[in-house]
Structure formats: C-alpha cells, structure tokens
C-alpha cells in the first residue's frame, strides 16, 4: 500500500528552498532517514527499497526479506512457511517484498528518521560554509547577527548562517539580533 504523503513531499520542497540544498540531495536525506526508521523497527541488517514520487506526493517503502528454512535474523529473513502464506511458489533463497505503510512507523522510528535528516542537513550546511569561506580567511567580512544561543553568536554572512564560537571578548560584547558586525575571517 503506497501512502499519500504529500505533507512530507511539500516539506522537502520547503527545505530545498530554505536550506539551499539540491532536491536530489534532500531526497537522499529522506531515504536515509526512512532507512534509519526501518533499522529502528527491523534491526541493523534490514534491506529495503524506498521510492519517492514527488509528482504524486507518495512514498513507497518495501522491506526485502530472504526466504530461509530457519530464521536467524528476523529483520532480513523470513521463514519458508510464512512466505508461502503470501505466495505458495516461494522457495528458499527467494526474496519476499513486504510493503510497509508510512503510518506503520512508530513514534521512535520517526524520531530516529528526523534526527538522521537533521544531522545530515547540518553536516551539509557546515561543509558548504567551509567550502565557501575557506578562501576568505584574512578578509574583512560583514554580516548580521541572527541569533545568540549558548554563548554562540549566529551571523548571516552572504547566504549562509555561520555560528561564531564564543571568544573571550564575546562576554564583554553586547549584541542583539539584527546587529551588524564586521570582522576578519579566520579558520
């Protein structure tokens, strides 16, 4: 059963725009997050096929389980007797494709998927920031303070948010959001 997940697909479109990610990269992130949810539910050896149809707004998740005589890993194997309930022609070594409805993911599995996606988005942002500003070390940069959190000042430079770590002068500096700042770039 393919579940209509147009809310998820529209969230992908919004993230693509706000996080300046390639659509294909974000779809890979979503697949990785869904795989993390499957691992949470079926175990670390789970094999799956995940299809995302942006035009229809659907996500299809299929778990692939190998038919065996004796099950040693229920996440990746299924007993021959159980497989024959689906189709009497199954033989040992065949692969059973079991669709997983999107709603079947429990709260913890969805949380695992969300955490994996957030982690990968942040890693991608950091890599893009590093790539863009590596050649700007020693240059004078100008930006706007976006937020102050846990001793870090987040500054909007060009099109990226770059967290500026606390420094000894940060405690003596007063800054609020929308404050313009200018500093020399450094690694």
Secondary structure per residue as TSV (DSSP state, phi and psi in degrees):
chain	resnum	aa	ss	phi	psi
A	1	X	-	360.0	122.6
A	2	X	-	-92.1	125.7
A	3	X	E	-94.1	137.0
A	4	X	E	-72.8	117.4
A	5	X	-	-126.1	46.4
A	6	X	H	-61.6	-28.0
A	7	X	H	-64.3	-40.9
A	8	X	H	-65.7	-43.7
A	9	X	H	-66.5	-38.5
A	10	X	H	-68.6	-32.4
A	11	X	H	-65.8	-34.9
A	12	X	H	-61.7	-45.9
A	13	X	H	-60.7	-43.2
A	14	X	H	-65.1	-43.6
A	15	X	H	-63.1	-36.8
A	16	X	H	-58.5	-41.6
A	17	X	H	-75.5	-46.6
A	18	X	H	-74.7	-34.4
A	19	X	T	-97.1	2.6
A	20	X	T	53.9	49.4
A	21	X	-	-107.8	152.8
A	22	X	-	-70.5	143.4
A	23	X	H	-58.2	-42.8
A	24	X	H	-63.5	-37.2
A	25	X	H	-65.3	-41.1
A	26	X	H	-69.3	-37.1
A	27	X	H	-64.0	-38.3
A	28	X	H	-63.3	-38.6
A	29	X	H	-62.7	-43.2
A	30	X	H	-64.1	-43.6
A	31	X	H	-61.6	-41.6
A	32	X	H	-63.3	-41.1
A	33	X	H	-65.3	-41.6
A	34	X	H	-65.7	-37.2
A	35	X	H	-64.4	-37.9
A	36	X	H	-61.8	-38.3
A	37	X	H	-66.2	-38.9
A	38	X	H	-65.3	-39.9
A	39	X	H	-61.6	-40.5
A	40	X	H	-62.7	-36.2
A	41	X	H	-87.4	-41.3
A	42	X	H	-107.9	-11.7
A	43	X	-	107.1	169.7
A	44	X	T	-69.9	-18.3
A	45	X	T	-95.7	12.8
A	46	X	-	-64.3	137.7
A	47	X	E	-113.8	140.6
A	48	X	E	-149.4	163.7
A	49	X	E	-124.4	128.3
A	50	X	E	-122.7	120.6
A	51	X	E	-116.0	131.4
A	52	X	E	-120.5	120.4
A	53	X	E	-109.0	101.0
A	54	X	T	-67.3	-33.2
A	55	X	T	-66.3	-43.2
A	56	X	T	-85.7	-17.5
A	57	X	T	74.2	37.8
A	58	X	E	-123.6	154.0
A	59	X	E	-127.9	128.5
A	60	X	E	-117.2	122.9
A	61	X	E	-117.5	124.5
A	62	X	E	-126.7	127.2
A	63	X	E	-93.9	131.7
A	64	X	E	-102.3	120.1
A	65	X	E	-124.7	130.9
A	66	X	E	-79.5	135.5
A	67	X	E	-80.0	126.6
A	68	X	E	-136.6	163.5
A	69	X	S	-70.1	-50.3
A	70	X	S	-121.9	122.7
A	71	X	-	-78.8	124.0
A	72	X	S	-107.5	-29.0
A	73	X	-	-132.8	99.3
A	74	X	T	-64.8	-16.5
A	75	X	T	-74.9	-27.0
A	76	X	T	-124.2	-1.5
A	77	X	E	-130.4	156.1
A	78	X	E	-138.6	143.2
A	79	X	E	-69.4	147.4
A	80	X	H	-56.7	-43.3
A	81	X	H	-60.3	-44.3
A	82	X	H	-65.8	-39.8
A	83	X	H	-65.3	-34.4
A	84	X	H	-71.4	-13.4
A	85	X	H	-67.1	-33.6
A	86	X	H	-76.4	-46.0
A	87	X	-	-153.3	123.7
A	88	X	T	-65.7	-16.0
A	89	X	T	-87.0	-0.5
A	90	X	-	-62.4	140.5
A	91	X	-	-124.6	162.5
A	92	X	T	-60.5	132.6
A	93	X	T	100.8	-18.8
A	94	X	-	-69.0	165.3
A	95	X	E	-115.6	124.7
A	96	X	E	-90.7	125.5
A	97	X	E	-97.9	115.6
A	98	X	E	-115.2	111.2
A	99	X	E	-71.7	139.5
A	100	X	E	-114.6	114.1
A	101	X	-	-64.2	143.0
A	102	X	G	-55.6	-35.3
A	103	X	G	-68.8	-18.5
A	104	X	G	-72.5	-16.6
A	105	X	S	-69.3	125.8
A	106	X	-	-73.5	173.2
A	107	X	H	-60.1	-40.9
A	108	X	H	-69.4	-35.1
A	109	X	H	-66.9	-41.3
A	110	X	H	-65.0	-39.0
A	111	X	H	-63.2	-40.6
A	112	X	H	-63.3	-41.8
A	113	X	H	-63.0	-44.9
A	114	X	H	-61.4	-44.8
A	115	X	H	-63.2	-40.9
A	116	X	H	-63.7	-43.0
A	117	X	H	-64.0	-46.8
A	118	X	H	-60.6	-43.9
A	119	X	H	-60.5	-46.3
A	120	X	H	-68.8	-35.7
A	121	X	H	-64.1	-44.3
A	122	X	H	-64.2	-40.9
A	123	X	H	-60.9	-42.8
A	124	X	H	-64.2	-41.5
A	125	X	H	-62.1	-45.6
A	126	X	H	-61.4	-41.6
A	127	X	H	-64.4	-42.3
A	128	X	H	-66.6	-38.9
A	129	X	H	-63.4	-48.0
A	130	X	H	-58.5	-44.9
A	131	X	H	-63.2	-42.6
A	132	X	H	-71.8	-36.8
A	133	X	H	-102.6	-1.7
A	134	X	G	-58.3	-41.4
A	135	X	G	-80.7	-0.7
A	136	X	G	-100.5	5.8
A	137	X	T	-60.4	128.4
A	138	X	T	94.9	-10.6
A	139	X	S	-89.6	157.4
A	140	X	E	-84.2	123.5
A	141	X	E	-115.9	149.3
A	142	X	E	-127.1	141.2
A	143	X	E	-159.4	-176.1
A	144	X	E	-125.0	134.2
A	145	X	E	-67.1	124.8
A	146	X	E	-96.6	-41.1
A	147	X	E	-161.1	159.2
A	148	X	E	-122.6	123.0
A	149	X	E	-146.5	126.8
A	150	X	T	48.7	45.9
A	151	X	T	78.2	5.1
A	152	X	E	-112.8	141.8
A	153	X	E	-106.1	123.6
A	154	X	E	-95.3	119.8
A	155	X	E	-113.8	133.6
A	156	X	E	-84.3	111.7
A	157	X	E	-115.6	124.8
A	158	X	T	54.6	-113.9
A	159	X	T	-113.9	6.3
A	160	X	E	-113.8	152.8
A	161	X	E	-93.1	125.3
A	162	X	E	-119.8	115.9
A	163	X	E	-70.2	130.0
A	164	X	E	-101.5	118.4
A	165	X	-	-64.7	156.5
A	166	X	-	-60.0	145.3
A	167	X	-	-132.5	166.8
A	168	X	T	-57.5	-30.4
A	169	X	T	-82.0	-15.1
A	170	X	T	-63.1	-35.3
A	171	X	T	-69.4	-25.3
A	172	X	T	-92.6	-9.9
A	173	X	-	-93.9	135.2
A	174	X	-	-101.1	125.1
A	175	X	-	-140.9	145.5
A	176	X	-	-134.1	169.2
A	177	X	T	-60.9	148.3
A	178	X	T	75.6	2.8
A	179	X	-	-73.2	133.1
A	180	X	E	-81.9	135.8
A	181	X	E	-129.5	149.4
A	182	X	E	-134.1	130.9
A	183	X	E	-151.5	166.3
A	184	X	E	-80.1	138.0
A	185	X	-	-72.0	139.8
A	186	X	-	-149.6	162.5
A	187	X	-	-80.9	360.0
